[in-house]
Amino acid sequence: MDSLIDLRRLGRSAAFLGLLLAAAATQSPAAEISAFATGGSPGDVWKTGYGGMLTITLFNIVGGELEGAYQGSNLAETNVVSGAAKAYLAPSIGRFVPFAGLGAGAYRESLPGKSDQGTYALVFVGAKLKFPFGLVIRGEYQWLDLPDQVLLPLDNRYLFAVGLSF
């Protein structure tokens, strides 16, 4: 009797695993590459920046990405270059994909005659719209946690991205 119950349990587990694998095989593309324009706050210091990201999505709900950004400044010869690794939840609702997550990165802030580098943490939210032929449009808002002794504050960053999924 116990072996019959074990066989049923094994059969159910195998059927569930098969359905899961079939669903994963029919999901949308799992990778994206995007370019973005960004702005920062406080707004009197930072102007438009740019960057790129590589995104990997698993089972259409969990994502990870690598991001590199250059943030220009209104001050002469002043900028921030940063790189971050991010993880997020992104449940798809048709072509609309809201997301929220956490990240960590490194930065280098340059001012005339001095520079600073270090690490930072971030929390972010955003949304993507997926279009035919792999086109993806995305908006994102980031709350950055840089060290207190940073040369110029960069508290928040917002970005607009266009990319391709593959």
Protein Blocks (a to p, Z undefined) as FASTA:
>chain_A
ZZmmmmmmmmmmmmmmmmmmmmmmmmccfbdcdddddddddfklpccdddddddddehhl
accdddddddddfbehiacddddddddddddehjbccdddddddddddddehiacddddd
ddddddddddehhiacddddddddddfklmbdcfbccdddddddZZ
